[in-house]
Amino acid sequence: MKSRTFRLAPAAATVTAVLLLAGTAGAAVAAPSDESPSPSGSATSQQVDPVKEHWDKHGPYADEQTCRKAGKDGQDHGNWHEYQCKREYNNDQYKYYWWLYTH
């Protein structure tokens, strides 16, 4: 009986090690990347918070399309490198507006 136990112990240890390694590999694949978005010089995604980054604020704009057009025009004319349109609530007028943040 002891000889059978000694033969199963290495196999059980190997299976346990494989399962542990597979679990950590799966977690690494599922975890989000820590890399910041690359500066493309165009409209940035919503990952950057322009208010906290001290970007300049322009607007308001009635809709997103108008805001993006203003951002693209300013970028084409060299007024800024990056822009982002963000929808925010205006407490004074009880409405949502689009604001253009530039950097």
C-alpha positions as CSV (number, residue, x, y, z in Angstrom):
1,M,0.0,0.0,0.0
2,K,2.8,2.4,0.8
3,S,4.4,1.9,-2.7
4,R,1.1,3.0,-4.3
5,T,1.0,6.2,-2.2
6,F,4.5,7.1,-3.2
7,R,3.7,6.7,-6.9
8,L,0.5,8.9,-6.7
9,A,2.1,11.7,-4.7
10,P,4.3,13.0,-7.5
11,A,1.4,12.8,-10.0
12,A,-0.9,14.7,-7.6
13,A,1.8,17.4,-7.0
14,T,2.2,17.8,-10.8
15,V,-1.5,18.2,-11.3
16,T,-1.7,20.7,-8.5
17,A,1.2,22.7,-9.9
18,V,-0.3,22.7,-13.4
19,L,-3.7,23.9,-12.1
20,L,-2.0,26.7,-10.1
21,L,0.0,27.9,-13.1
22,A,-3.0,27.8,-15.3
23,G,-4.9,29.9,-12.8
24,T,-2.3,32.6,-12.7
25,A,-1.9,32.7,-16.4
26,G,-5.6,33.1,-16.8
27,A,-5.7,35.9,-14.4
28,A,-2.9,37.7,-16.3
29,V,-4.8,37.4,-19.5
30,A,-8.1,38.7,-17.9
31,A,-6.4,41.6,-16.1
32,P,-6.6,45.0,-17.9
33,S,-3.4,46.5,-19.2
34,D,-1.7,49.2,-17.2
35,E,-0.4,50.9,-20.3
36,S,-1.8,54.3,-20.9
37,P,-3.3,55.1,-24.3
38,S,-0.7,56.2,-26.8
39,P,-1.0,59.9,-27.8
40,S,-2.3,59.8,-31.3
41,G,-2.8,63.5,-31.7
42,S,-6.5,63.0,-32.4
43,A,-9.7,62.7,-30.4
44,T,-8.8,60.7,-27.3
45,S,-11.0,58.0,-25.7
46,Q,-12.9,58.6,-22.4
47,Q,-10.0,57.1,-20.5
48,V,-8.3,60.5,-19.9
49,D,-10.1,62.8,-17.5
50,P,-9.4,66.3,-19.0
51,V,-10.7,68.1,-15.9
52,K,-8.1,66.4,-13.7
53,E,-5.4,66.8,-16.3
54,H,-6.0,70.6,-16.5
55,W,-7.0,70.8,-20.1
56,D,-8.5,74.0,-21.6
57,K,-12.3,74.0,-21.7
58,H,-14.3,75.4,-24.7
59,G,-18.0,75.5,-25.4
60,P,-20.7,74.6,-24.7
61,Y,-21.8,72.8,-27.9
62,A,-25.3,71.6,-28.5
63,D,-24.3,68.1,-29.8
64,E,-21.3,65.8,-30.0
65,Q,-20.9,66.2,-33.8
66,T,-20.5,70.0,-33.5
67,C,-18.0,69.6,-30.6
68,R,-15.9,67.1,-32.6
69,K,-15.9,69.3,-35.6
70,A,-14.6,72.2,-33.6
71,G,-11.9,70.0,-32.0
72,K,-10.8,68.7,-35.4
73,D,-10.7,72.1,-36.9
74,G,-8.6,73.5,-34.0
75,Q,-6.3,70.5,-34.3
76,D,-5.9,71.0,-38.1
77,H,-5.0,74.7,-37.5
78,G,-2.4,73.8,-34.9
79,N,-4.3,75.3,-32.0
80,W,-3.9,72.1,-29.9
81,H,-2.5,68.6,-30.2
82,E,-5.3,66.6,-28.6
83,Y,-9.0,67.2,-28.0
84,Q,-11.8,65.4,-26.2
85,C,-15.6,66.1,-26.2
86,K,-17.3,65.4,-23.0
87,R,-21.0,65.6,-22.1
88,E,-21.7,67.4,-18.8
89,Y,-24.7,68.6,-16.9
90,N,-25.0,72.4,-16.5
91,N,-26.7,73.1,-13.2
92,D,-27.4,76.7,-14.1
93,Q,-29.6,75.8,-17.1
94,Y,-30.6,72.3,-16.1
95,K,-29.4,70.8,-19.4
96,Y,-26.7,68.6,-20.7
97,Y,-24.1,70.2,-23.0
98,W,-21.0,69.1,-24.9
99,W,-17.7,70.6,-23.8
100,L,-14.5,70.6,-25.8
101,Y,-11.4,70.0,-23.8
102,T,-8.0,70.7,-25.5
103,H,-4.4,70.0,-24.7
